[in-house]
Amino acid sequence: MNYVDDLVTLLPELILAALVLVIITTDLFLSRPNKWILTPLTVGGLILAGAACVVVWDINETVYSGFYIVDDLSVFLKAATIVIGILSALFAPGYLAVRRIPLGEFNMILVTALIGMCVLASSSDLITLFLGLELMTMPSYLLTGLHKTDRYSNEGGLKYFLLGSFASAILLFGIAWVYGLTGTTNVAEIAAALTGQMSPALLVAIGFLTVGATFKIAAVPFHYWTPDAYQGAPTPITGFLSVGPKLGAFALLIRVFAEALEPLRADWLAIFVVLTVLTMTLGNVVAMTQLNVKRMLAYSSIAHTGYIMVGIAAFANTTDPEVAAQGIESVLFYLLGYAVMNIAAFAVVGMLQRDTTRFGGLNSFAGLASRAPMRAAAMAILMLSLTGIPPTVGFFAKLYVLLAAVEAGLAWLAVIVVLNAALAAFYYLRVIVYMYMRDPEPDPAPLESSGFGSLALGLSVAAVLALGIFPGAILTLVEVSAASLF
């Protein structure tokens, strides 16, 4: 491909980069009452980047001397990234305005993080992969501590930054080991250089890569930063942090483990399965004890990480390409469905936090059905979807993961997923009980009623139901995307 064609493959990333400059420039000339214009401007730019994903679909080319790949898998992940960005941009304005958090800064940092996620999705070299990871996580640190006058936000941002920096260093050390052993950082060349024979040096390299990568997805035991970072961050930002960096980190896992280390999958499978079981179980058990809904959702996001990891385990436990592809497909579908429902659930929590002295406890949801029936109905649908009850996307996502595990010969792991889903039902349905079966507080908190937030909530709930009832179109895209690896 020539230089111009190479630029075409980067169209979504170029549009996002231009959008960052437009947001910064426009913010300089807007008076405070007109800052709301930044939201439709950001959403419009993101929609344009989403349209660019359609343009680059089915290109399936490796560009820039093998450092960057634009295949159907990367384009699907970029499209999911842009969906997350649109919802985050719509949910945030009302919450940020009450706390006087600059909207321009938020939108600029958000879009920068999205660029990092897109780079991660298209990385075909460990160097590009690391650059994309840092481009995603550095803005995430800033977003966590964006509420500068809130000590919880400062604490969460500091913990996330310190632990995230250690994890990045460990991951980089693993990359250095792989380069030393194979003489290359190119993903395809690493896979070709590995003979399938494990050595002590390779074991060390895989250990470093596993620790660094699983920290980014908040897998147990590398999850300790998650509750404090999620609770401290402004709630709409927490919604983004719970799904955006997770999608980017799973893109990293797919590129490193399902591509570069694919010849050694029988060797890293065991530790991956152990981490999967620990992650989903501990996340659910601790979430059951939480009375703060925001913190409960933080721990439940750890459990969902475990569910998604089942798809990676299914990929590694089979030699049948079709079954392996089904494992990757389940990961992609779960990531998209989880992103839509979880970011909206955090947004509802944020809508109940207009009073800045309240922190999203269960009592704030008491009697919500009588005060705001539409918000309560939306939250109920989201809780049912997170539980995995039909006809929501959460049910189909879990079913797809279970089928992948069974087909790959991991029926016992599928049983553990079902048992954990039963545990999760307790704390998700408890929120519904409070909304519909408890009397409101004597002085209930006022509800945030941003038009942008209401629009995004309606779109999210519609998507949760549509993807659960009519998953066919997305499944077709998922199958084509996963096929890029085989």
C-alpha positions as CSV (number, residue, x, y, z in Angstrom):
1,M,0.0,0.0,0.0
2,N,1.2,3.5,-0.7
3,Y,1.4,6.4,1.8
4,V,-2.1,7.7,1.1
5,D,-3.7,4.3,1.4
6,D,-1.9,3.9,4.8
7,L,-3.5,7.1,6.0
8,V,-6.9,5.9,4.9
9,T,-6.5,2.9,7.2
10,L,-6.0,5.3,10.1
11,L,-9.1,7.3,9.3
12,P,-10.9,6.6,12.7
13,E,-7.8,7.5,14.7
14,L,-7.1,10.6,12.6
15,I,-10.7,11.9,13.1
16,L,-10.4,11.3,16.8
17,A,-7.1,13.2,16.9
18,A,-8.6,16.1,15.0
19,L,-11.6,16.0,17.4
20,V,-9.2,16.5,20.4
21,L,-7.8,19.7,18.7
22,V,-11.3,20.9,17.9
23,I,-12.5,20.4,21.4
24,I,-9.5,22.3,22.9
25,T,-9.9,25.2,20.5
26,T,-13.6,25.5,20.8
27,D,-13.5,25.4,24.6
28,L,-11.2,28.5,24.6
29,F,-13.8,30.6,22.9
30,L,-17.0,29.5,24.7
31,S,-18.4,31.3,27.7
32,R,-19.4,29.3,30.7
33,P,-23.2,29.2,29.8
34,N,-22.4,27.9,26.3
35,K,-20.0,25.1,27.4
36,W,-22.9,22.6,26.7
37,I,-22.1,23.0,23.0
38,L,-19.0,20.8,23.6
39,T,-21.2,17.8,24.2
40,P,-23.0,17.7,20.8
41,L,-19.7,18.7,19.2
42,T,-17.9,15.7,20.8
43,V,-20.7,13.3,20.0
44,G,-20.8,14.5,16.4
45,G,-17.1,13.9,16.0
46,L,-17.4,10.4,17.5
47,I,-20.2,9.6,15.2
48,L,-18.0,10.7,12.3
49,A,-15.2,8.4,13.6
50,G,-17.8,5.6,13.8
51,A,-18.7,6.2,10.1
52,A,-15.0,5.9,9.3
53,C,-15.0,2.4,10.8
54,V,-17.4,1.4,8.1
55,V,-15.0,2.8,5.5
56,V,-12.0,0.8,6.8
57,W,-14.1,-2.4,7.4
58,D,-12.8,-5.4,5.4
59,I,-9.5,-3.8,4.5
60,N,-7.5,-6.5,6.4
61,E,-4.0,-5.0,5.8
62,T,-0.9,-4.7,7.8
63,V,0.6,-1.2,7.4
64,Y,3.6,0.8,8.6
65,S,6.2,-1.9,8.3
66,G,4.2,-4.4,10.3
67,F,3.6,-2.2,13.3
68,Y,-0.1,-1.7,12.7
69,I,-2.9,-3.9,11.4
70,V,-6.3,-2.9,10.3
71,D,-8.4,-6.1,10.3
72,D,-12.0,-6.8,11.0
73,L,-11.2,-7.6,14.6
74,S,-9.6,-4.2,15.2
75,V,-12.4,-2.3,13.4
76,F,-15.0,-4.1,15.6
77,L,-13.2,-3.1,18.7
78,K,-12.8,0.5,17.5
79,A,-16.5,0.7,16.8
80,A,-17.3,-0.6,20.3
81,T,-14.8,2.0,21.7
82,I,-16.7,4.8,19.9
83,V,-20.0,3.5,21.3
84,I,-18.5,3.8,24.8
85,G,-17.2,7.2,24.0
86,I,-20.6,8.5,22.8
87,L,-22.4,7.2,25.9
88,S,-19.8,8.6,28.2
89,A,-19.9,12.0,26.6
90,L,-23.7,12.1,26.9
91,F,-23.9,10.9,30.5
92,A,-21.3,13.3,31.9
93,P,-22.5,16.9,31.5
94,G,-25.2,17.1,34.1
95,Y,-23.1,15.4,36.8
96,L,-20.0,17.5,36.0
97,A,-21.9,20.8,35.9
98,V,-23.2,20.4,39.5
99,R,-19.6,19.8,40.7
100,R,-18.1,22.5,38.5
101,I,-15.8,20.1,36.7
102,P,-14.7,21.5,33.3
103,L,-16.6,19.8,30.5
104,G,-13.9,20.7,27.9
105,E,-11.2,19.0,29.9
106,F,-13.3,15.9,30.4
107,N,-14.2,15.6,26.7
108,M,-10.6,16.2,25.5
109,I,-9.2,13.6,27.9
110,L,-11.9,11.1,27.1
111,V,-11.3,11.3,23.4
112,T,-7.5,10.9,24.0
113,A,-8.2,7.7,25.9
114,L,-10.3,6.5,23.0
115,I,-7.4,7.0,20.6
116,G,-5.3,4.8,22.9
117,M,-7.9,2.1,22.8
118,C,-8.1,2.2,19.0
119,V,-4.3,1.9,18.8
120,L,-4.4,-1.1,21.1
121,A,-7.0,-2.7,18.9
122,S,-4.8,-2.4,15.8
123,S,-1.4,-3.1,17.3
124,S,0.5,-5.9,15.5
125,D,3.8,-5.2,17.4
126,L,4.5,-5.2,21.1
127,I,6.0,-1.7,20.9
128,T,2.8,-0.3,19.3
129,L,0.8,-2.3,21.8
130,F,2.6,-0.7,24.8
131,L,2.3,2.8,23.3
132,G,-1.4,2.3,22.8
133,L,-1.8,1.0,26.4
134,E,-0.1,4.1,27.9
135,L,-2.1,6.4,25.6
136,M,-5.2,4.7,27.1
137,T,-4.2,4.5,30.8
138,M,-2.6,8.0,31.2
139,P,-5.8,9.8,30.4
140,S,-7.6,7.3,32.6
141,Y,-5.5,8.3,35.6
142,L,-6.4,11.9,34.8
143,L,-10.1,11.2,34.6
144,T,-10.1,9.3,37.9
145,G,-8.7,12.4,39.7
146,L,-10.5,15.0,37.6
147,H,-12.6,16.2,40.6
148,K,-9.7,18.1,42.1
149,T,-11.5,19.3,45.2
150,D,-12.7,15.8,46.2
151,R,-10.2,13.9,48.3
152,Y,-11.7,10.6,47.3
153,S,-11.1,11.4,43.7
154,N,-7.6,12.4,44.4
155,E,-6.9,9.3,46.4
156,G,-8.4,7.0,43.7
157,G,-6.4,8.7,41.0
158,L,-3.2,8.5,42.9
159,K,-3.7,4.8,43.7
160,Y,-4.6,4.0,40.1
161,F,-1.6,5.9,38.8
162,L,1.0,4.3,41.2
163,L,-0.3,0.7,40.8
164,G,-0.9,1.2,37.1
165,S,2.7,2.5,36.6
166,F,4.1,-0.6,38.4
167,A,1.9,-2.9,36.2
168,S,3.1,-1.1,33.0
169,A,6.7,-1.5,34.1
170,I,6.1,-5.2,34.7
171,L,4.4,-5.6,31.3
172,L,7.3,-3.7,29.6
173,F,9.8,-6.0,31.3
174,G,7.9,-9.0,29.9
175,I,8.0,-7.5,26.4
176,A,11.8,-7.1,26.8
177,W,12.1,-10.7,27.8
178,V,10.1,-11.8,24.7
179,Y,12.3,-9.7,22.5
180,G,15.4,-11.2,24.0
181,L,14.1,-14.7,23.5
182,T,12.7,-14.3,20.0
183,G,14.7,-11.4,18.5
184,T,11.5,-9.6,17.4
185,T,8.6,-7.6,18.8
186,N,6.3,-8.3,15.9
187,V,3.3,-10.4,17.0
188,A,3.2,-12.7,14.0
189,E,7.0,-13.2,14.1
190,I,6.9,-14.0,17.8
191,A,4.3,-16.7,17.1
192,A,6.4,-18.1,14.3
193,A,9.5,-18.1,16.5
194,L,7.9,-20.0,19.4
195,T,8.3,-23.8,18.8
196,G,5.7,-24.8,21.4
197,Q,8.4,-26.0,23.8
198,M,8.3,-24.2,27.2
199,S,11.6,-23.0,28.7
200,P,12.3,-21.4,32.1
201,A,13.0,-18.1,30.3
202,L,9.7,-18.2,28.4
203,L,7.9,-19.0,31.7
204,V,9.4,-15.8,33.2
205,A,8.3,-13.8,30.2
206,I,4.8,-15.2,30.2
207,G,4.6,-14.5,34.0
208,F,5.5,-10.8,33.5
209,L,3.1,-10.4,30.6
210,T,0.3,-12.1,32.6
211,V,0.7,-9.9,35.6
212,G,0.9,-6.7,33.5
213,A,-2.1,-7.6,31.3
214,T,-4.4,-8.9,34.0
215,F,-3.8,-5.8,36.2
216,K,-5.3,-3.7,33.3
217,I,-8.4,-5.8,33.3
218,A,-8.7,-5.8,37.1
219,A,-8.4,-9.6,37.5
220,V,-7.8,-11.1,40.9
221,P,-5.3,-10.8,42.6
222,F,-4.4,-7.6,40.7
223,H,-7.7,-5.9,41.4
224,Y,-7.0,-3.9,44.5
225,W,-6.9,-0.5,42.8
226,T,-10.4,-1.0,41.3
227,P,-12.8,-0.2,44.2
228,D,-11.0,2.9,45.4
229,A,-10.5,4.2,41.9
230,Y,-14.0,3.6,40.8
231,Q,-15.6,5.0,44.0
232,G,-13.4,8.1,44.0
233,A,-13.8,9.0,40.3
234,P,-16.8,11.1,39.3
235,T,-19.6,8.6,38.7
236,P,-20.0,9.0,34.9
237,I,-16.3,8.7,34.6
238,T,-16.4,5.5,36.7
239,G,-18.8,4.1,34.1
240,F,-16.3,4.8,31.4
241,L,-13.4,3.4,33.5
242,S,-15.4,0.1,34.1
243,V,-15.8,-0.6,30.4
244,G,-13.4,1.5,28.3
245,P,-10.0,0.5,29.7
246,K,-11.3,-3.1,30.1
247,L,-12.1,-3.3,26.4
248,G,-8.7,-2.0,25.5
249,A,-7.0,-4.4,28.0
250,F,-8.9,-7.4,26.5
251,A,-7.7,-6.2,23.0
252,L,-4.2,-6.4,24.5
253,L,-4.9,-9.9,25.8
254,I,-6.1,-11.1,22.5
255,R,-3.1,-9.7,20.6
256,V,-0.6,-11.0,23.1
257,F,-2.0,-14.4,24.2
258,A,-4.3,-15.4,21.3
259,E,-1.8,-14.3,18.7
260,A,1.8,-13.9,19.9
261,L,1.7,-16.7,22.5
262,E,-0.8,-18.9,20.7
263,P,1.7,-21.8,20.2
264,L,2.1,-21.9,24.0
265,R,-1.6,-21.7,24.9
266,A,-1.5,-25.2,26.5
267,D,1.1,-23.8,28.9
268,W,-0.5,-20.5,30.0
269,L,-4.0,-22.0,30.1
270,A,-3.8,-23.4,33.6
271,I,-2.9,-20.1,35.3
272,F,-5.5,-18.3,33.2
273,V,-8.2,-20.7,34.3
274,V,-7.2,-20.2,38.0
275,L,-7.3,-16.4,37.6
276,T,-10.7,-16.7,35.9
277,V,-12.3,-18.6,38.7
278,L,-10.8,-16.4,41.4
279,T,-11.8,-13.2,39.6
280,M,-15.5,-14.0,39.1
281,T,-15.9,-15.6,42.6
282,L,-14.2,-13.0,44.7
283,G,-15.8,-10.2,42.7
284,N,-19.3,-11.6,43.4
285,V,-18.7,-12.5,47.0
286,V,-17.4,-9.1,48.0
287,A,-20.0,-7.3,45.9
288,M,-22.7,-9.0,48.0
289,T,-21.4,-7.2,51.1
290,Q,-21.5,-3.7,49.7
291,L,-24.2,-1.3,50.7
292,N,-22.9,1.5,48.4
293,V,-24.2,0.8,44.9
294,K,-21.3,2.5,43.2
295,R,-18.8,0.3,45.1
296,M,-21.0,-2.8,44.5
297,L,-20.9,-2.1,40.8
298,A,-17.1,-1.7,41.0
299,Y,-16.8,-5.2,42.5
300,S,-19.3,-6.7,40.1
301,S,-17.2,-5.3,37.2
302,I,-14.4,-7.6,38.6
303,A,-16.8,-10.5,38.4
304,H,-17.7,-9.7,34.8
305,T,-14.0,-9.6,34.0
306,G,-13.9,-13.2,35.1
307,Y,-16.9,-14.1,32.9
308,I,-15.1,-12.6,29.8
309,M,-11.9,-14.4,30.6
310,V,-13.8,-17.7,30.2
311,G,-13.9,-17.0,26.5
312,I,-10.1,-16.7,26.4
313,A,-9.8,-19.9,28.4
314,A,-12.2,-21.6,25.9
315,F,-9.9,-20.4,23.0
316,A,-6.9,-21.9,24.7
317,N,-8.4,-25.3,25.6
318,T,-9.1,-26.5,22.1
319,T,-7.3,-27.3,18.9
320,D,-10.4,-27.0,16.8
321,P,-10.3,-23.6,15.0
322,E,-14.1,-23.3,15.0
323,V,-14.3,-23.8,18.7
324,A,-11.4,-21.5,19.3
325,A,-13.1,-18.8,17.2
326,Q,-16.2,-19.2,19.2
327,G,-14.2,-18.4,22.4
328,I,-13.0,-15.1,20.9
329,E,-16.5,-14.4,19.6
330,S,-17.9,-14.7,23.1
331,V,-15.3,-12.3,24.4
332,L,-16.2,-9.7,21.7
333,F,-19.9,-10.0,22.2
334,Y,-19.7,-9.8,26.0
335,L,-17.4,-6.8,25.8
336,L,-20.0,-4.9,23.7
337,G,-23.0,-5.9,25.7
338,Y,-21.3,-5.3,29.0
339,A,-20.2,-1.9,27.9
340,V,-23.7,-0.7,27.1
341,M,-25.4,-2.0,30.2
342,N,-22.7,-1.2,32.8
343,I,-21.9,2.4,31.7
344,A,-25.7,3.1,31.9
345,A,-26.0,1.6,35.4
346,F,-23.3,3.9,36.7
347,A,-25.0,6.8,35.0
348,V,-28.2,6.1,36.9
349,V,-26.2,6.1,40.1
350,G,-24.8,9.5,39.1
351,M,-28.3,10.8,38.4
352,L,-29.1,10.2,42.1
353,Q,-26.0,12.1,43.3
354,R,-27.1,15.6,42.4
355,D,-26.8,16.3,46.1
356,T,-23.0,16.2,46.4
357,T,-23.1,15.2,50.1
358,R,-24.7,11.8,49.3
359,F,-22.7,8.9,48.0
360,G,-25.0,6.5,46.2
361,G,-26.0,4.2,49.0
362,L,-28.8,1.6,48.6
363,N,-31.1,3.9,50.6
364,S,-30.9,6.5,47.8
365,F,-32.7,4.0,45.5
366,A,-35.5,3.4,48.0
367,G,-38.9,4.3,46.5
368,L,-37.3,5.4,43.2
369,A,-40.2,3.9,41.3
370,S,-42.7,6.3,42.9
371,R,-40.5,9.4,42.4
372,A,-39.0,8.6,38.9
373,P,-40.7,5.6,37.4
374,M,-38.9,5.8,34.1
375,R,-35.5,6.0,35.8
376,A,-36.4,3.1,38.0
377,A,-37.6,1.0,35.1
378,A,-34.4,1.7,33.2
379,M,-32.3,0.7,36.2
380,A,-34.4,-2.4,36.7
381,I,-33.7,-3.5,33.1
382,L,-30.0,-2.8,33.5
383,M,-29.9,-4.8,36.8
384,L,-31.7,-7.7,35.2
385,S,-29.3,-7.6,32.2
386,L,-26.2,-7.6,34.5
387,T,-27.8,-10.6,36.3
388,G,-28.2,-12.4,33.0
389,I,-32.0,-12.7,32.8
390,P,-33.7,-12.8,29.4
391,P,-34.5,-11.1,27.1
392,T,-31.6,-8.8,27.8
393,V,-28.1,-8.7,26.3
394,G,-26.6,-9.8,29.6
395,F,-28.4,-13.2,29.2
396,F,-27.2,-13.8,25.7
397,A,-23.6,-12.7,26.6
398,K,-23.4,-15.2,29.4
399,L,-25.1,-17.9,27.3
400,Y,-22.5,-17.3,24.5
401,V,-19.6,-17.6,27.0
402,L,-21.2,-20.8,28.6
403,L,-21.6,-22.4,25.1
404,A,-18.0,-21.6,24.2
405,A,-16.7,-23.1,27.5
406,V,-18.8,-26.3,27.0
407,E,-17.7,-26.7,23.4
408,A,-14.1,-26.3,24.4
409,G,-14.4,-29.1,27.0
410,L,-14.6,-26.8,30.0
411,A,-18.1,-27.8,31.3
412,W,-16.9,-27.5,34.9
413,L,-15.9,-23.9,34.3
414,A,-19.4,-23.2,32.8
415,V,-20.9,-24.6,36.0
416,I,-18.8,-22.2,38.1
417,V,-20.1,-19.3,35.9
418,V,-23.7,-20.3,36.5
419,L,-23.1,-20.6,40.3
420,N,-21.5,-17.1,40.3
421,A,-24.4,-15.7,38.3
422,A,-26.7,-17.0,41.0
423,L,-24.6,-15.2,43.6
424,A,-24.7,-12.0,41.6
425,A,-28.5,-12.2,41.4
426,F,-28.7,-11.4,45.1
427,Y,-27.1,-8.0,45.0
428,Y,-28.4,-6.9,41.6
429,L,-32.0,-7.8,42.5
430,R,-31.6,-6.1,45.9
431,V,-31.4,-2.8,44.0
432,I,-34.8,-3.5,42.3
433,V,-36.3,-4.5,45.7
434,Y,-35.2,-1.1,47.1
435,M,-36.6,0.8,44.1
436,Y,-40.0,-0.9,44.1
437,M,-40.6,-2.3,47.6
438,R,-39.1,0.3,50.0
439,D,-40.4,3.6,51.1
440,P,-38.4,6.7,50.0
441,E,-36.1,8.4,52.4
442,P,-37.7,11.3,54.4
443,D,-35.7,13.8,52.4
444,P,-34.8,12.1,49.1
445,A,-32.0,13.5,47.0
446,P,-33.1,15.5,43.9
447,L,-32.6,13.8,40.6
448,E,-30.3,15.1,37.9
449,S,-32.4,15.6,34.8
450,S,-30.0,16.4,31.9
451,G,-31.5,16.0,28.5
452,F,-28.3,14.5,27.2
453,G,-28.2,11.9,30.1
454,S,-31.9,11.0,29.5
455,L,-31.2,10.5,25.8
456,A,-28.2,8.3,26.5
457,L,-30.1,6.2,29.1
458,G,-32.9,5.6,26.7
459,L,-30.5,4.6,23.9
460,S,-28.7,2.2,26.3
461,V,-31.8,0.5,27.6
462,A,-33.1,0.1,24.0
463,A,-29.7,-1.4,23.0
464,V,-29.7,-3.8,26.0
465,L,-33.1,-5.1,24.9
466,A,-32.4,-5.1,21.2
467,L,-29.2,-7.0,21.5
468,G,-30.8,-9.5,23.7
469,I,-33.8,-10.1,21.5
470,F,-32.2,-9.6,18.1
471,P,-28.5,-10.5,18.5
472,G,-28.2,-11.8,14.9
473,A,-26.7,-8.8,13.2
474,I,-24.0,-8.2,15.9
475,L,-23.2,-12.0,16.0
476,T,-22.5,-11.9,12.3
477,L,-20.1,-9.0,12.8
478,V,-18.5,-10.8,15.7
479,E,-18.0,-14.0,13.7
480,V,-16.3,-12.1,10.9
481,S,-14.2,-10.1,13.3
482,A,-13.0,-13.2,15.2
483,A,-12.2,-15.0,11.9
484,S,-9.4,-12.4,11.4
485,L,-7.3,-14.3,13.9
486,F,-7.5,-17.6,12.0
